[in-house]
Amino acid sequence: MQSLYGLEIKAHCPQAEVDYDLFHVVAKYGREVIDRVRVDQANRWREQPSARKVIQSSRWLLLRNRSSLQR
């Protein structure tokens, strides 16, 4: 979770403690982990364009709260 902002804080205020809120931790998780898995799976399905399209368009489905999905 280190960013340029965090590095600047550490450089100018070495005794300061940087805290990360849950929203940004989850957002980073979604961007990095879920997107990496989706890209890897889409690459595996290169030979089947229709299946690959489903995987490529699944980002928001995977990030949604399970209880709010309609059946």
C-alpha positions in Angstrom: 0.0 0.0 0.0 3.0 2.3 -0.2 2.4 5.3 -2.5 4.3 8.4 -3.3 2.2 10.2 -0.7 3.2 7.7 1.9 6.9 7.9 1.0 6.8 11.7 1.2 5.2 11.5 4.7 7.9 9.1 5.8 10.7 11.3 4.4 9.4 14.6 6.0 7.8 13.2 9.1 9.6 10.0 10.0 7.8 9.6 13.3 4.3 9.9 11.7 2.2 6.8 11.3 0.3 6.3 8.1 -3.0 4.4 8.4 -5.0 3.0 5.6 -8.8 2.8 5.6 -10.7 -0.4 4.7 -12.3 1.2 1.6 -8.9 1.8 0.0 -7.5 -1.5 1.0 -10.4 -3.3 -0.6 -10.3 -1.1 -3.7 -6.6 -1.9 -4.1 -7.3 -5.6 -3.6 -10.0 -5.4 -6.4 -7.7 -3.7 -8.8 -4.7 -5.8 -8.3 -5.8 -9.3 -7.4 -9.2 -9.7 -9.1 -8.0 -8.0 -12.3 -4.8 -10.2 -12.4 -7.0 -13.3 -12.1 -9.4 -12.1 -14.8 -6.5 -11.3 -17.2 -4.9 -14.7 -16.6 -8.2 -16.5 -17.2 -9.0 -14.4 -20.3 -5.6 -15.3 -21.7 -6.3 -19.0 -21.1 -9.6 -18.7 -23.1 -8.1 -16.9 -26.1 -9.3 -19.6 -28.5 -12.9 -19.2 -27.5 -13.9 -15.5 -27.9 -17.4 -15.8 -26.4 -16.1 -17.4 -23.2 -13.3 -14.9 -23.1 -15.8 -12.0 -23.4 -17.7 -13.2 -20.3 -14.5 -13.3 -18.3 -13.4 -9.9 -19.5 -16.8 -8.3 -18.6 -17.0 -9.9 -15.1 -15.1 -7.3 -13.1 -18.1 -5.6 -11.5 -19.9 -8.9 -10.9 -16.9 -10.1 -8.9 -16.7 -6.9 -6.9 -20.4 -6.7 -6.0 -21.7 -7.6 -2.6 -22.9 -11.2 -2.9 -26.2 -10.4 -1.0 -27.1 -7.7 -3.5 -26.9 -9.9 -6.6 -30.2 -10.8 -8.2 -30.9 -14.5 -8.9 
